[in-house]
Amino acid sequence: MASRFVDRAVIQVAAGNGGNGCASVHREKFKPLGGPDGGNGGDGGDVLLVVDQNVHTLLDFHFRPHANAGSGKQGQGSHRAGAAGETLELKVPAGTVVLSESGEVLADLTGLGTTFVAAQGGRGGLGNASLASRARKAPGFALLGDPGEARSLVLELRSVADVGLVGFPSAGKSSLISVLSAAKPKIADYPFTTLVPNLGVVTAGDTVFTMADVPGLIPGASEGKGLGLDFLRHIERCAVLVHVVDCATFEPGRDPVSDVDALEAELARYTPGLGGELGKRPRVVVLNKIDVPDAADLAELVRPEFEKRGLPVFEISTATRAGLRELTYALGAIVEKFWAEQPAPEAERIVLRPQAVDDAGFSVEADPEEPGGFIVRGGRPERWIRQTDFGNDEAVGYLADRLNRLGVEEELARMGAEAGCPVTIGGVTFDWQPSTPGVVQHLSGRGTDIRLEDHSRVGAAQRKEARRIRRDGVPDELDED
C-alpha cells in the first residue's frame, strides 16, 4: 500500500481579483442633476497558509495543488459597494517551510495559528462617486479592479522534534521509538522499512519531549542518494541527535565506529536551509541489540572509543528493554539543558520604513527594443494602468492627469522624450503627448476628453497627397486644366 505521508508539495495559489467600480448617475423624479452614485468594487480575497494542530501532512496539497480565492464583486449604483471576495485559508502542519520557485525561504510556519499570506488579493476599483471632486464633479468613468496575485510555492514539512534518531537502515530506530512512546511504526528486517518520519512523545519524570524516527541514512545521502534529503530535512530542528548503532550486524566492513563516522560525514556535508549547523547539536551514541552475546561483547569493546570523543554512550536492547530507563532520563536532561541555553524568543517588532524624500515611486529608462522609446516602472503607475478602461476617453484623460501629478511627464521630458515617442507602462505602449503644465481640468462631455479629440495629426490621406505634390509639384485643384 502506498504511503499517505507527503512532506513536500508544489502548489499554485491565485488570490481573487478586485471588482470593478461602477459609473452611475443618480436618477430620481424632479432631480435631473442627481450627481454620481457609482459604488466601489469589492477587494479580492487573499490566500492564507495557517498552521493547524489537526494537520500532520501535506497530502491534501498533493491531490489538490491549485488554490483560488474569491474575487470581489462589481460596485453598483446608489452608492452600493461590491462584496469583498472570500479569503481562502489553507491548513498546514506545524514545521511547514514555504519557499519560492528559486528556493528562497519565504516563511517558516511553526507556532499554532501562525499565518502567512501566500497571495494578496487585488484592490477593488473606485466608483465614479469616489472619483468626484471640485474639478471633476460628474466623472463618466470608474476604475477597474486590480488583478489578484498568482504564484507558485514549494511547501516542505520539516518535523518539529526534540530528539532525532539517526542511523543506518535496520539499526533499530523504529523499535526504539515504539518502546519509548505510543508510536506504532512499521518494523521489519529489511532496508528502508521507515519511509516516512514517525513522531512519538516520551515522558521522563517531569520532562516530556518528542522523538522523531526518520528514514535510514546511507553514504551519499547529503547528495540525494537513497532517501537522502527526505531524511536530513527532518532533523534540522532537533535539539539532540541520537546515533542508533546496530552491534549485531553481519554485514562485512561495518562496525559501530565506522557507522558513526559515516553518519557524521553525511551530517557535516548537509547544510540546513533554515540556518544553524547540525555539527554543534548534542550527540548521544546508543549501542543497540546487546541481548545478542556477540553484540554485547562488541559494545564493551567500542565503548571506550566513543567516550574518548566525549560522546555519552548507552547500551540498550529494545527486545529486553535493558538500559531504556537510563537512556530516557538522560535524553530528557539533555533536551532541557539545550533549550535552557537557547536565547529567549524576542517579541515581534514592527519595523517602519518611511519613504525617502527623494523617492519618486517610479523610474524612467530608455527602451532597449524601441529606438527613442521609454519604459516607466513603478508600483503606482503600473497599478493605474491596470485600473484604466482604455475604451473610455475620460478614463484615459484621468490617467494622464495622475501620471502628470506624480511627475512622470516631467521626468520623461528630462530624459529627452519628444511628443509622439512610444512610452511603455505596465505592458501597455502608447504615444506620449505632453499635457499643458498646470492644466488638469478639461471640460467635455461625459465619458470623453477633449485632449483625445485633437485631429491636428496628419492622416494617411493627407500624407499620400503630400507625397504626390512633392513628386508632381501640382495640387489636385490646379491639375484639372
Secondary structure by P-SEA (a helix, b strand, c coil): ccccccccbbbbbbcbbbbbbbbbbbbbccccccccbbbbbbbbbbbbbbbbcccccaaaaaaccbbbbbbbbbbbcccccccccbbbbbbbccbbbbbcccccccccccccccccccbbbbbbbbccccccccccccccbbbbbbbcccbbbbbbbbbbccbbbbbcccccaaaaaaaacccccccccccccccbbbbbbbbcccccbbbbbcccccccccccccaaaaaaaaaccccbbbbccccccccccccaaaaaaaaaaaaaaccccccccccccbbbbbbcccccaaaaaaaaaaaaaaaaabbbbbbbbcccccaaaaaaaaaaaaaaaaaaaccccccbbbbbbcccccccccccccccccccbbbbbcaaaaaaaaacccccaaaaaaaaaaaaaaaaaaaaaaaccccccccccccbbbbbbbcccccccccccccccccccccccccaaaaaaaaaaaacccccccccc
